Amino acid sequence: MKFATWEDGGTVTAGVVGEHGLHALPAGVTVLDLVRAGLPAALEAGAATLSAPPVPLDRVRLLPPLQPETIRDFVAFEEHVEGVVMSVGDGGGVAAEWYEAPTFYFTNPYPLYGAHDDIPVPPGSRLFDFELEVAAVVGRKVASETPDRVRDAIFGYAVLNDWSARDLQRREMKVLLGPAKGKDSATTLGPWLVTADELEPYRDDEGFLPLDMRVSVNGVEVGQDLLSNMGWPFEDLISYAARGTVLRPGDVLGSGTCGHGGCLAELWGRRGEISPPPLRPGDVVEMTVEGIGTIRNRVVPGPELPPVEPARPRPRARQRTN
């Protein structure tokens, strides 16, 4: 089943994606409410909703299917890491530590955009980039559980575009705090939330989901990969994220960017030149993941702000002088 959130005439509604359009849940019920209720209850509620009159998809603005409290974004594709280190990092190849355990950072849960929203360029950025990912949404509380016990903890999946200002990211990663402002301005999540049971038929013998992932810019395909090229399946990512702590229903975990052109920075690193060029206003980025759906966003100018002031030299006095 596919759960969506949309805006129509100023009213925000959640519901089910059906064959002939969108079917609204009872007023006030959100997709996050369904996630917190658990997958069996959500599927039952969704089935009952399919009897509601359909709303045409082309009449509404699709919003992110839910508003999570936290988003953890992993770097689970080795090929992506190889290329990006050449472009954004120090060019030293994949660190040995990458192979030891999954690595993630917390990203901003607030600037979420829908499947067809315009995306503004971050202030001051000249190297704007996309990142093709799949997000898993947690469906129950998880606390220090092994991977074999958490498959039922995945409520569903969505396409995720982790928009990135590579010039800002390159500077802040020199400070050894990981990406922060370079990933702070926008994340697309959508087009809807596909429940985990729909994707089970794709699962291979190793527990991975070999879903086809593709991204194009202005109609020209730039990247293609399989989700099964992750170094760890989602169950391992969830188990690691909850190691010594707690995940709650609605938390989002990104797979990290796929390889073979899942972002421009990977290609820049491999080619040793800024080709294809960074995203500019007017560019249209389209991503499709098999079994989940398509998101399509246009890049637009961002706000014009003055340059950031550099650090002021300080005397390092230990006592007040006034």
N, C-alpha and C positions, 0 to 999 in steps of 0.2 A: 504494500500500500504506500501511497505517496501523500504526505501531509504538507500543506502549503499555507503561507500567510500572504495576504494581499491587501491593497488599498484601492478602494473604489468610491469616488466621490467624497473623499475625506474620511470614510469609514474603514477601519482596519478589521479584517475578518480572518479567521483561520478555518481550514477545512481540508477536504480530501480532493485529490486530483482524480477525476473520472474520465471515462471515454469521451464524454461530450462537454467537459468543462470542469469547473470547480464547484464543489458541494459544501456549503457552509455548515460548520459545527454550531451548536447553540450559542447564542450571543454571550460574549464574555469568556468563552473557553479558548485557551491558547494552545499552540502546539507544545509549548513547554509544560502546560498542565498535563497533556497526554503523555509526554515523556516521563513526568514524575509519577503518573499513575501506573506505568509499566506497559510493556509491549502487548501482552494479552488483552488488557483492558482498553488500550488505545485501538487495537484492531477491531474490537467489538464496537467501540464508539464510532470508528470510521465506517464500518459496514452499515450501521444504522443511518449514518449521514448521507450515504449514497442515494437515499430516496428523496433528498431535498432537491429542488429545482437547480439545474446547473447554471453557473455564470460563465459566459465565454471568456477564455483565457486572454484573448486580444482586447478585452474591455478593461482590464485591470492592470495595476502596477504590482508586480511580484515583489514582495519584501523578503528579507532573510527569513527562513522558515521559523526560526526561534531566536531569542536574545539570550545567549549564554552568559553565565556569570564569569566563566574563565575560558580562555583559549590557550592551549599548549600546542606549539607547532614544532614538530620533530624534523630532523634531517635524516631520513631513513633510506635515501637513494644514494648509493656510493658514486654512481656516475655523475650525479649532480654535484656532489661535493668535490670531485676531481676537477671539474671545469670551473666552478665558482672560486675555489682556492686560487686558481691561476689568475682570476679576474679581480676578485675583491680582497683576497687574502694575501699571503706572502709567497704564493707560488711553490710551496714546499710539498705538495701532494697531500693525500689523505692522511691525517694524523693517526698513529697507531691506536690512540684512545677511542677513535670513532668506532672501531670494531669491537670494543670491549662491552659497550652497553649503548642503548639508544640515548640520543641527546636531544633536548628540546629547550625552547625558551618560551616565556609567557608573552603573548602579544595582546594588544589593546582590544577588549571586547566591545568597545563603544562605536567606533566608526565602521559599522557593518553596512554593506550595500547589497541591494537586491540584484537579481539575475540580469536586469537590463538597465540598471542605473548608470548615469554618467559618473566618471571617476576623475576628480580634480588632481592635477599634478601637485605634489607637496611643495610648499614654499621653498624656493631656492634650489630645487633639484634640477639637474640637467641630464641625469642618467636614470630615467624612470623605467621600471621593468615590471613584468608580470611573473607569476609563479603558479604553475599548474599543479594542483594537489587534490586529494580526496580527504574529507573530514569525516571522522567517526563521532557520533554523539552518544555519550554515556547514558544508559537507561536505568541504572540503579546505583546505589551506594557501593563503592569499592574501596576496600582498605586492606593493604598488604596481602593481596591474594596472588596465587601463582597463575601463569597464563592459561593453564588447562581449566581453570575454574571461572574465567571471566568472559567466555564467549557469549554467554547469555546476558552480559552486561552491556553489549552494544545494541542500542535501540535502532540506529539507522545511519545512513550515509548521505553526504551532499558533496557537490563540487565546491572547492575552495580556491580562490585566487588571492594569494598573499602578495599584494602589490608592494613593490620595493623601490626605494630611492637609493640606488647603489652608491652614489657619491657620498651621501650622508652615512650610509652603512659602512663604507670603507674607512671613513674617518673614525667613527666611534668604535669600530672593532680593533683599531690600533690601541685603544685604551683598555682592551681586554675585558670589556663588559658585554660583549656580544651585540647583536643587532638590537636597536631600541628605536630611536627617532626615524631611522631608515625604514622601519616597518610599522610606523605608528599611524599612518594617515588613512589607510583604507584596506578592507578585506571584503571580498565578495563571497557570499555564502548562498548557495542555491542550486538549481532553481527551486527545489523543494527538498524535503527530507524523505528518503526512500528507506522503508523499514528493512531491517537486516534479513528477514526471511526471504525477501525478493531476490537478494543477491547470493543466497546459499547455493543455488544450482551452479554458480560459477566456481565455487571453491575447489581448489586442487588438492592433491594428496598430502601436500605439505602445510595446508591450512591457509594458503594465500588466495587472493582473489585476482585472477589474471584478466582484469578489465582493461579494455583499450582506452587510452587517454590521448587526446589530440588538442593542439592549440594552433590557431591561425591569427595573423595580423593583417587586417585589410583584405581578407579573403585568401591570403597565401599561407599555406601550412608551414609552421616553423618547427614544431616538435611533435613527437609521437613516442609513446612508451606503453608498457604494461604495468598495472599497479602491482603485479606479483614480483616486480624487480626490486621491491623494498627489501632491505636487509633483515627486517623483522616483520611478522604479521601484526595486525592491529592488536591482537590479544596480548602480545609481548609489550607493545607500547602502553597499553592500559595498565598492565601489571606493573611496569616500571614506574609509570607516573604515580601510581598509588602506593609505591613502596615506602613504607614508613609514614604515610599520610593518607588523605581521604579524597576520593573523587565523588562528586554528587551528580544526580540525574540532570542532564542538560549541559554538562561540561563538554567542550569540544576539543578533540585531538586531531591535528592535521598530520597527514602522512609525511609532510615535507615535499619538496618539489621533485617531480619525476626527472629522469635523465633524458638524453637525446633531444635537447631543445626544449625542455620544460620551462626554461626561462632564457632571456637574452644573455645574462651574465655568464652562463655556462658556455654559450657559443663564443662570447667575446674572449673568454679565457683560453679556449681551445684554438681559436683562430689568431689570437694575438692582435686583434684589432676590433674596433667598435662596429661590428657588422654581424647581423642587421643593426640599424641605428636604434638609439633609445626611443622610447615611446614619446610621441608629441601630441598636442591637442588635435583632435580630428581622427586619430588612429582608433580602430575598432578591434578589440581583442575578443576572440570567441574560443571557448573551451567546451569540449564534449567528453564526457566519460560514459562508456558503455554501461547500460543498465541504470544510470542515474539521471543524466540529462545534459542540457546545454545552458551555459551562461554566456552573455554577449554584452560587453560594456564598451562605451565610447569614452576616450580620454578627453578631458576638457581643461581649460586653463584653471590654475589654482589661485588662491589669494596672493596678492602682492604685499610682501612684508619687508621691512628694512633688514639688512644683514644682521646676523647674530654678533654681538660684541665678544671679542676675545677676552680671555682671563686678564685681569689687571695685575701687574707686578706687585707683590706684597713684600714688606720688609722682614716678615717673620719675627716681629718683636714678641716678647713673652710678657711684657707688662704694658699697661696703657701709658701713653705719653701725654695725655691731657687730663 
